[in-house]
Amino acid sequence: MEGTKANDVWQLDLTSNTWTCLDVGTHRLNLAKPDDSKPCPRVGMTASYYGGDLYMLNGADEDNDKCNDMWKFNVASKTWTKTEPKGDFPVGRQGSTMGIMDDKMVMFGGIIEVTKESDEVFVFDFVTQEWKLMDLNSDQMDGTVQRRDSRAFSNA
């Protein structure tokens, strides 16, 4: 499998220090082309866990083309669902980072092209299912991110 992009899902049990495969990727099933029931094999995607689901987006496919999609994997049912969020969806990229804060998922940066790295910050609201590109030059951004603050997010 060396050098192959993947789309399987693994879970690490931190108590026993053992890995469990939750979903076998299409690359392991020797399918010529993955169906639409799960994301294509990729590298450089970003993911975060929220409310029993693993949210995954972007990355680069087998041809190294940027993926411009968002999926969620339900850990209990072991099923993938392609999501269709509203708003300012982050253009395809790889190597970005994400984290969860309350009912929001925050994505920073990534590589859009070989010579174009991003410093953009996007926030996904789980309640409204909407992405928003944050304006880091404004003095106040809906109370979520405050300029000149040492914290990225404020609960105030």
DOBA-874723 format. One record per residue (C-alpha): x, y, z; residue in one letter. Coordinates in nm, 4 decimals. Example, Ala and Ser with C-alpha at 12.3 -4.5 7.8 and 13.67 -1.06 7.14 Angstrom:
REC      east     north        up  residuo
REC    1.2300   -0.4500    0.7800        a
REC    1.3670   -0.1060    0.7140        s
REM end
This chain:
REC      east     north        up  residuo
REC    0.0000    0.0000    0.0000        m
REC    0.3029    0.2278    0.0047        e
REC    0.2359    0.5514   -0.1821        g
REC   -0.1394    0.4899   -0.2071        t
REC   -0.3991    0.7407   -0.0949        k
REC   -0.6564    0.5964    0.1435        a
REC   -1.0153    0.6398    0.2588        n
REC   -1.0483    0.3915    0.5432        d
REC   -1.1278    0.4962    0.9010        v
REC   -0.9322    0.3787    1.2060        w
REC   -0.9953    0.4351    1.5756        q
REC   -0.7273    0.4316    1.8460        l
REC   -0.8216    0.3042    2.1909        d
REC   -0.6004    0.5099    2.4207        l
REC   -0.6470    0.2686    2.7120        t
REC   -0.5316   -0.0475    2.5348        s
REC   -0.3206    0.1327    2.2742        n
REC   -0.4832   -0.0701    1.9942        t
REC   -0.6187    0.0329    1.6552        w
REC   -0.9552   -0.0839    1.5154        t
REC   -1.0618   -0.0445    1.1518        c
REC   -1.4099    0.1124    1.1486        l
REC   -1.4468    0.1339    0.7708        d
REC   -1.2477   -0.0463    0.4999        v
REC   -1.1401    0.1919    0.2251        g
REC   -1.2158    0.1355   -0.1423        t
REC   -0.8430    0.1182   -0.2193        h
REC   -0.8282   -0.2027   -0.0114        r
REC   -1.1263   -0.3511   -0.1967        l
REC   -0.9455   -0.3059   -0.5308        n
REC   -1.2313   -0.1064   -0.6803        l
REC   -1.1338    0.0695   -0.9998        a
REC   -1.3440    0.3734   -0.9079        k
REC   -1.5012    0.4392   -0.5685        p
REC   -1.8778    0.4761   -0.5590        d
REC   -2.0501    0.7810   -0.4133        d
REC   -2.1265    0.6124   -0.0793        s
REC   -1.7987    0.7330    0.0752        k
REC   -1.5273    0.9897    0.0029        p
REC   -1.2653    0.9036   -0.2563        c
REC   -0.9187    0.7973   -0.1364        p
REC   -0.7193    1.1096   -0.0525        r
REC   -0.4281    1.2626    0.1310        v
REC   -0.3961    1.5902    0.3222        g
REC   -0.7576    1.6105    0.4335        m
REC   -0.8617    1.7575    0.7674        t
REC   -1.1070    1.6122    1.0184        a
REC   -1.2702    1.6823    1.3550        s
REC   -1.5021    1.4800    1.5793        y
REC   -1.8325    1.6263    1.7030        y
REC   -2.1504    1.4695    1.8418        g
REC   -2.0706    1.1111    1.7395        g
REC   -1.9624    1.2090    1.3874        d
REC   -1.6218    1.2542    1.2280        l
REC   -1.6362    1.5529    0.9899        y
REC   -1.3843    1.5391    0.7043        m
REC   -1.3192    1.7799    0.4200        l
REC   -1.0867    1.8721    0.1382        n
REC   -0.7561    1.6917    0.0648        g
REC   -0.6159    1.5701   -0.2680        a
REC   -0.7388    1.2691   -0.4679        d
REC   -0.5488    0.9977   -0.6613        e
REC   -0.4665    1.2474   -0.9409        d
REC   -0.3544    1.5057   -0.6836        n
REC   -0.6554    1.7244   -0.7681        d
REC   -0.7950    1.9155   -0.4714        k
REC   -1.1167    1.7707   -0.3293        c
REC   -1.3857    2.0285   -0.2676        n
REC   -1.6259    1.8309   -0.0507        d
REC   -1.7347    1.7640    0.3077        m
REC   -1.8329    1.4279    0.4559        w
REC   -1.9360    1.2999    0.7964        k
REC   -1.8746    0.9504    0.9290        f
REC   -2.1098    0.8291    1.2001        n
REC   -1.8969    0.6199    1.4350        v
REC   -2.1892    0.4205    1.5819        a
REC   -2.3484    0.3156    1.2498        s
REC   -2.0185    0.3206    1.0559        k
REC   -2.1803    0.5066    0.7660        t
REC   -2.0666    0.7988    0.5506        w
REC   -2.2918    1.0891    0.4483        t
REC   -2.1914    1.3596    0.2029        k
REC   -2.2958    1.6934    0.3477        t
REC   -2.4125    1.9980    0.1551        e
REC   -2.3358    2.2870    0.3910        p
REC   -2.4379    2.6433    0.3149        k
REC   -2.2308    2.9587    0.3156        g
REC   -1.8631    3.0254    0.2446        d
REC   -1.7396    2.6686    0.1941        f
REC   -1.3557    2.6563    0.1968        p
REC   -1.2223    2.6044   -0.1558        v
REC   -1.0381    2.2735   -0.2095        g
REC   -0.7064    2.2546   -0.0252        r
REC   -0.4890    2.0175    0.1694        q
REC   -0.2947    2.0465    0.4923        g
REC   -0.5346    2.2704    0.6820        s
REC   -0.6113    2.2200    1.0502        t
REC   -0.9465    2.2053    1.2332        m
REC   -1.0742    2.2070    1.5877        g
REC   -1.4049    2.2229    1.7757        i
REC   -1.5213    2.5070    1.9987        m
REC   -1.8709    2.4700    2.1483        d
REC   -2.1089    2.4122    1.8520        d
REC   -1.8604    2.5352    1.5935        k
REC   -1.5796    2.3821    1.3910        m
REC   -1.2875    2.6109    1.3054        v
REC   -1.0599    2.5541    1.0061        m
REC   -0.7338    2.7407    0.9490        f
REC   -0.5042    2.7618    0.6478        g
REC   -0.4006    2.4916    0.4079        g
REC   -0.2303    2.4686    0.0726        i
REC   -0.4519    2.5704   -0.2180        i
REC   -0.1819    2.5411   -0.4869        e
REC    0.1901    2.4623   -0.4773        v
REC    0.2785    2.8304   -0.4382        t
REC   -0.0429    2.9479   -0.2675        k
REC   -0.0774    2.8854    0.1037        e
REC   -0.3839    3.0146    0.2845        s
REC   -0.4100    3.2050    0.6111        d
REC   -0.7905    3.2046    0.5999        e
REC   -1.0068    3.1118    0.8982        v
REC   -1.3443    2.9489    0.8349        f
REC   -1.6054    2.8677    1.0994        v
REC   -1.8726    2.5989    1.0524        f
REC   -2.1831    2.6272    1.2705        d
REC   -2.3228    2.2801    1.3478        f
REC   -2.6645    2.4256    1.4344        v
REC   -2.7186    2.6194    1.1086        t
REC   -2.4948    2.3899    0.8949        q
REC   -2.3319    2.7015    0.7508        e
REC   -1.9683    2.7995    0.6833        w
REC   -1.8480    3.1552    0.7349        k
REC   -1.5178    3.3067    0.6223        l
REC   -1.3932    3.5188    0.9100        m
REC   -1.2691    3.8723    0.8465        d
REC   -0.9555    3.8859    1.0556        l
REC   -0.9121    4.2580    0.9881        n
REC   -1.2358    4.3659    1.1561        s
REC   -1.2429    4.4862    1.5169        d
REC   -1.5272    4.2521    1.6149        q
REC   -1.6444    3.9392    1.4331        m
REC   -1.9895    3.8455    1.5656        d
REC   -1.8361    3.8046    1.9117        g
REC   -1.6653    3.4840    1.7980        t
REC   -1.3116    3.6010    1.7294        v
REC   -1.1750    3.9223    1.8692        q
REC   -0.8850    4.1113    1.7177        r
REC   -0.5827    4.1681    1.9440        r
REC   -0.7031    3.8897    2.1739        d
REC   -0.4642    3.6144    2.2751        s
REC   -0.7447    3.3586    2.2422        r
REC   -0.8826    3.2418    1.9091        a
REC   -1.2356    3.2183    2.0471        f
REC   -1.4257    3.3760    2.3311        s
REC   -1.7252    3.2276    2.5132        n
REC   -1.8275    3.5713    2.6367        a
REM end
